[in-house]
C-alpha cells in the first residue's frame, strides 16, 4: 500500500469492477479481460453481475483511463460498476500486519 505522504493522484488504486455482459459474448469478454495487464483476477459469477474483476492501477487517473479506453471498449460489455478498495483487511492484498 502507499504511504501517507503521497498525493491522492499518485496513490496506487485497486478496484473491484463488476461487469454486465451480453450473455452471448461472455466467453469472448472473459478472454479479452484476461489479456489485459491491469486485470489481476477475473471471476464468472452468479447474481446481479456476470463477471467480477480485480484491477490494479498506478493512480486514480490511470484507473479512469483504463476503464474508459480498455474495459468499456470490449465488445459485449453492457456496463460496469466499480468499487475502489479503501483497505484490505484479509487476503493477499491485506493492509494488516500479520
PyMOL commands that place a pseudoatom at each C-alpha (Angstrom):
pseudoatom trace, name=CA, resn=UNK, resi=1, chain=A, elem=C, hetatm=0, pos=[0.000, 0.000, 0.000]
pseudoatom trace, name=CA, resn=UNK, resi=2, chain=A, elem=C, hetatm=0, pos=[1.077, 3.624, -0.328]
pseudoatom trace, name=CA, resn=UNK, resi=3, chain=A, elem=C, hetatm=0, pos=[2.456, 5.990, 2.259]
pseudoatom trace, name=CA, resn=UNK, resi=4, chain=A, elem=C, hetatm=0, pos=[0.504, 8.910, 3.694]
pseudoatom trace, name=CA, resn=UNK, resi=5, chain=A, elem=C, hetatm=0, pos=[2.873, 11.424, 2.060]
pseudoatom trace, name=CA, resn=UNK, resi=6, chain=A, elem=C, hetatm=0, pos=[1.818, 10.542, -1.484]
pseudoatom trace, name=CA, resn=UNK, resi=7, chain=A, elem=C, hetatm=0, pos=[-0.621, 12.975, -3.098]
pseudoatom trace, name=CA, resn=UNK, resi=8, chain=A, elem=C, hetatm=0, pos=[-4.016, 11.328, -3.772]
pseudoatom trace, name=CA, resn=UNK, resi=9, chain=A, elem=C, hetatm=0, pos=[-3.424, 11.319, -7.537]
pseudoatom trace, name=CA, resn=UNK, resi=10, chain=A, elem=C, hetatm=0, pos=[-0.229, 9.285, -7.068]
pseudoatom trace, name=CA, resn=UNK, resi=11, chain=A, elem=C, hetatm=0, pos=[-1.569, 6.556, -4.800]
pseudoatom trace, name=CA, resn=UNK, resi=12, chain=A, elem=C, hetatm=0, pos=[-1.987, 3.085, -6.339]
pseudoatom trace, name=CA, resn=UNK, resi=13, chain=A, elem=C, hetatm=0, pos=[-5.610, 2.055, -6.848]
pseudoatom trace, name=CA, resn=UNK, resi=14, chain=A, elem=C, hetatm=0, pos=[-7.152, -1.380, -6.509]
pseudoatom trace, name=CA, resn=UNK, resi=15, chain=A, elem=C, hetatm=0, pos=[-10.732, -1.643, -7.742]
pseudoatom trace, name=CA, resn=UNK, resi=16, chain=A, elem=C, hetatm=0, pos=[-13.353, -4.329, -7.879]
pseudoatom trace, name=CA, resn=UNK, resi=17, chain=A, elem=C, hetatm=0, pos=[-15.153, -3.936, -11.194]
pseudoatom trace, name=CA, resn=UNK, resi=18, chain=A, elem=C, hetatm=0, pos=[-18.389, -5.836, -11.721]
pseudoatom trace, name=CA, resn=UNK, resi=19, chain=A, elem=C, hetatm=0, pos=[-19.330, -6.300, -15.373]
pseudoatom trace, name=CA, resn=UNK, resi=20, chain=A, elem=C, hetatm=0, pos=[-22.704, -6.709, -17.063]
pseudoatom trace, name=CA, resn=UNK, resi=21, chain=A, elem=C, hetatm=0, pos=[-22.264, -8.664, -20.312]
pseudoatom trace, name=CA, resn=UNK, resi=22, chain=A, elem=C, hetatm=0, pos=[-24.347, -9.601, -23.330]
pseudoatom trace, name=CA, resn=UNK, resi=23, chain=A, elem=C, hetatm=0, pos=[-24.748, -13.284, -22.411]
pseudoatom trace, name=CA, resn=UNK, resi=24, chain=A, elem=C, hetatm=0, pos=[-23.948, -14.443, -25.935]
pseudoatom trace, name=CA, resn=UNK, resi=25, chain=A, elem=C, hetatm=0, pos=[-20.498, -12.823, -25.604]
pseudoatom trace, name=CA, resn=UNK, resi=26, chain=A, elem=C, hetatm=0, pos=[-19.472, -13.867, -22.099]
pseudoatom trace, name=CA, resn=UNK, resi=27, chain=A, elem=C, hetatm=0, pos=[-16.647, -16.197, -23.218]
pseudoatom trace, name=CA, resn=UNK, resi=28, chain=A, elem=C, hetatm=0, pos=[-15.214, -13.526, -25.534]
pseudoatom trace, name=CA, resn=UNK, resi=29, chain=A, elem=C, hetatm=0, pos=[-15.389, -10.889, -22.790]
pseudoatom trace, name=CA, resn=UNK, resi=30, chain=A, elem=C, hetatm=0, pos=[-13.670, -13.180, -20.274]
pseudoatom trace, name=CA, resn=UNK, resi=31, chain=A, elem=C, hetatm=0, pos=[-10.874, -13.883, -22.778]
pseudoatom trace, name=CA, resn=UNK, resi=32, chain=A, elem=C, hetatm=0, pos=[-10.393, -10.172, -23.507]
pseudoatom trace, name=CA, resn=UNK, resi=33, chain=A, elem=C, hetatm=0, pos=[-10.336, -9.255, -19.821]
pseudoatom trace, name=CA, resn=UNK, resi=34, chain=A, elem=C, hetatm=0, pos=[-7.738, -11.963, -19.131]
pseudoatom trace, name=CA, resn=UNK, resi=35, chain=A, elem=C, hetatm=0, pos=[-5.448, -10.418, -21.774]
pseudoatom trace, name=CA, resn=UNK, resi=36, chain=A, elem=C, hetatm=0, pos=[-5.339, -7.004, -20.073]
pseudoatom trace, name=CA, resn=UNK, resi=37, chain=A, elem=C, hetatm=0, pos=[-2.303, -6.446, -17.846]
pseudoatom trace, name=CA, resn=UNK, resi=38, chain=A, elem=C, hetatm=0, pos=[-4.039, -4.404, -15.131]
pseudoatom trace, name=CA, resn=UNK, resi=39, chain=A, elem=C, hetatm=0, pos=[-6.780, -7.016, -14.678]
pseudoatom trace, name=CA, resn=UNK, resi=40, chain=A, elem=C, hetatm=0, pos=[-5.409, -9.247, -11.917]
pseudoatom trace, name=CA, resn=UNK, resi=41, chain=A, elem=C, hetatm=0, pos=[-8.402, -11.511, -11.307]
pseudoatom trace, name=CA, resn=UNK, resi=42, chain=A, elem=C, hetatm=0, pos=[-11.465, -12.494, -13.357]
pseudoatom trace, name=CA, resn=UNK, resi=43, chain=A, elem=C, hetatm=0, pos=[-14.453, -14.427, -11.985]
pseudoatom trace, name=CA, resn=UNK, resi=44, chain=A, elem=C, hetatm=0, pos=[-17.637, -15.561, -13.713]
pseudoatom trace, name=CA, resn=UNK, resi=45, chain=A, elem=C, hetatm=0, pos=[-20.256, -15.137, -11.007]
pseudoatom trace, name=CA, resn=UNK, resi=46, chain=A, elem=C, hetatm=0, pos=[-23.921, -15.710, -10.249]
pseudoatom trace, name=CA, resn=UNK, resi=47, chain=A, elem=C, hetatm=0, pos=[-26.164, -12.903, -9.111]
pseudoatom trace, name=CA, resn=UNK, resi=48, chain=A, elem=C, hetatm=0, pos=[-26.608, -9.364, -10.312]
pseudoatom trace, name=CA, resn=UNK, resi=49, chain=A, elem=C, hetatm=0, pos=[-23.418, -9.236, -12.408]
pseudoatom trace, name=CA, resn=UNK, resi=50, chain=A, elem=C, hetatm=0, pos=[-21.935, -11.653, -14.923]
pseudoatom trace, name=CA, resn=UNK, resi=51, chain=A, elem=C, hetatm=0, pos=[-18.223, -11.094, -14.219]
pseudoatom trace, name=CA, resn=UNK, resi=52, chain=A, elem=C, hetatm=0, pos=[-16.294, -9.725, -11.247]
pseudoatom trace, name=CA, resn=UNK, resi=53, chain=A, elem=C, hetatm=0, pos=[-12.733, -8.456, -11.721]
pseudoatom trace, name=CA, resn=UNK, resi=54, chain=A, elem=C, hetatm=0, pos=[-9.938, -7.051, -9.597]
pseudoatom trace, name=CA, resn=UNK, resi=55, chain=A, elem=C, hetatm=0, pos=[-7.980, -4.269, -11.285]
pseudoatom trace, name=CA, resn=UNK, resi=56, chain=A, elem=C, hetatm=0, pos=[-4.801, -2.516, -10.143]
pseudoatom trace, name=CA, resn=UNK, resi=57, chain=A, elem=C, hetatm=0, pos=[-3.721, 0.865, -11.468]
pseudoatom trace, name=CA, resn=UNK, resi=58, chain=A, elem=C, hetatm=0, pos=[-0.931, 3.330, -10.772]
pseudoatom trace, name=CA, resn=UNK, resi=59, chain=A, elem=C, hetatm=0, pos=[-3.361, 6.023, -9.610]
pseudoatom trace, name=CA, resn=UNK, resi=60, chain=A, elem=C, hetatm=0, pos=[-6.957, 7.153, -9.991]
pseudoatom trace, name=CA, resn=UNK, resi=61, chain=A, elem=C, hetatm=0, pos=[-6.348, 8.866, -13.345]
pseudoatom trace, name=CA, resn=UNK, resi=62, chain=A, elem=C, hetatm=0, pos=[-4.750, 5.700, -14.709]
pseudoatom trace, name=CA, resn=UNK, resi=63, chain=A, elem=C, hetatm=0, pos=[-7.763, 3.684, -13.485]
pseudoatom trace, name=CA, resn=UNK, resi=64, chain=A, elem=C, hetatm=0, pos=[-10.203, 6.093, -15.152]
pseudoatom trace, name=CA, resn=UNK, resi=65, chain=A, elem=C, hetatm=0, pos=[-8.301, 5.917, -18.433]
pseudoatom trace, name=CA, resn=UNK, resi=66, chain=A, elem=C, hetatm=0, pos=[-8.084, 2.105, -18.287]
pseudoatom trace, name=CA, resn=UNK, resi=67, chain=A, elem=C, hetatm=0, pos=[-11.796, 1.743, -17.550]
pseudoatom trace, name=CA, resn=UNK, resi=68, chain=A, elem=C, hetatm=0, pos=[-12.852, 4.195, -20.256]
pseudoatom trace, name=CA, resn=UNK, resi=69, chain=A, elem=C, hetatm=0, pos=[-10.427, 3.209, -23.018]
pseudoatom trace, name=CA, resn=UNK, resi=70, chain=A, elem=C, hetatm=0, pos=[-9.874, -0.523, -22.418]
pseudoatom trace, name=CA, resn=UNK, resi=71, chain=A, elem=C, hetatm=0, pos=[-12.652, -2.163, -20.393]
pseudoatom trace, name=CA, resn=UNK, resi=72, chain=A, elem=C, hetatm=0, pos=[-15.594, -0.247, -21.861]
pseudoatom trace, name=CA, resn=UNK, resi=73, chain=A, elem=C, hetatm=0, pos=[-14.290, -0.792, -25.424]
pseudoatom trace, name=CA, resn=UNK, resi=74, chain=A, elem=C, hetatm=0, pos=[-14.580, -4.592, -25.166]
pseudoatom trace, name=CA, resn=UNK, resi=75, chain=A, elem=C, hetatm=0, pos=[-17.449, -5.763, -27.403]
pseudoatom trace, name=CA, resn=UNK, resi=76, chain=A, elem=C, hetatm=0, pos=[-20.200, -7.390, -25.352]
pseudoatom trace, name=CA, resn=UNK, resi=77, chain=A, elem=C, hetatm=0, pos=[-19.761, -5.307, -22.203]
pseudoatom trace, name=CA, resn=UNK, resi=78, chain=A, elem=C, hetatm=0, pos=[-23.022, -3.518, -21.440]
pseudoatom trace, name=CA, resn=UNK, resi=79, chain=A, elem=C, hetatm=0, pos=[-21.973, -1.646, -18.287]
pseudoatom trace, name=CA, resn=UNK, resi=80, chain=A, elem=C, hetatm=0, pos=[-19.771, -1.821, -15.211]
pseudoatom trace, name=CA, resn=UNK, resi=81, chain=A, elem=C, hetatm=0, pos=[-19.968, -0.929, -11.538]
pseudoatom trace, name=CA, resn=UNK, resi=82, chain=A, elem=C, hetatm=0, pos=[-16.667, -0.001, -9.899]
pseudoatom trace, name=CA, resn=UNK, resi=83, chain=A, elem=C, hetatm=0, pos=[-15.745, -0.072, -6.225]
pseudoatom trace, name=CA, resn=UNK, resi=84, chain=A, elem=C, hetatm=0, pos=[-12.412, 1.434, -5.160]
pseudoatom trace, name=CA, resn=UNK, resi=85, chain=A, elem=C, hetatm=0, pos=[-10.760, -0.582, -2.380]
pseudoatom trace, name=CA, resn=UNK, resi=86, chain=A, elem=C, hetatm=0, pos=[-10.140, 1.633, 0.661]
pseudoatom trace, name=CA, resn=UNK, resi=87, chain=A, elem=C, hetatm=0, pos=[-8.445, -1.009, 2.824]
pseudoatom trace, name=CA, resn=UNK, resi=88, chain=A, elem=C, hetatm=0, pos=[-7.838, -4.722, 2.568]
pseudoatom trace, name=CA, resn=UNK, resi=89, chain=A, elem=C, hetatm=0, pos=[-8.365, -6.482, 5.873]
pseudoatom trace, name=CA, resn=UNK, resi=90, chain=A, elem=C, hetatm=0, pos=[-7.707, -10.085, 4.823]
pseudoatom trace, name=CA, resn=UNK, resi=91, chain=A, elem=C, hetatm=0, pos=[-6.216, -11.828, 1.822]
pseudoatom trace, name=CA, resn=UNK, resi=92, chain=A, elem=C, hetatm=0, pos=[-3.183, -11.443, -0.429]
pseudoatom trace, name=CA, resn=UNK, resi=93, chain=A, elem=C, hetatm=0, pos=[-3.579, -7.636, -0.557]
pseudoatom trace, name=CA, resn=UNK, resi=94, chain=A, elem=C, hetatm=0, pos=[-4.138, -7.230, 3.178]
pseudoatom trace, name=CA, resn=UNK, resi=95, chain=A, elem=C, hetatm=0, pos=[-3.030, -3.972, 4.778]
pseudoatom trace, name=CA, resn=UNK, resi=96, chain=A, elem=C, hetatm=0, pos=[-2.943, -5.586, 8.230]
pseudoatom trace, name=CA, resn=UNK, resi=97, chain=A, elem=C, hetatm=0, pos=[0.315, -6.607, 9.787]
pseudoatom trace, name=CA, resn=UNK, resi=98, chain=A, elem=C, hetatm=0, pos=[0.345, -10.358, 10.497]
for i in range(1, 98): cmd.bond("trace and resi %d" % i, "trace and resi %d" % (i + 1))
show_as sticks, trace
zoom trace
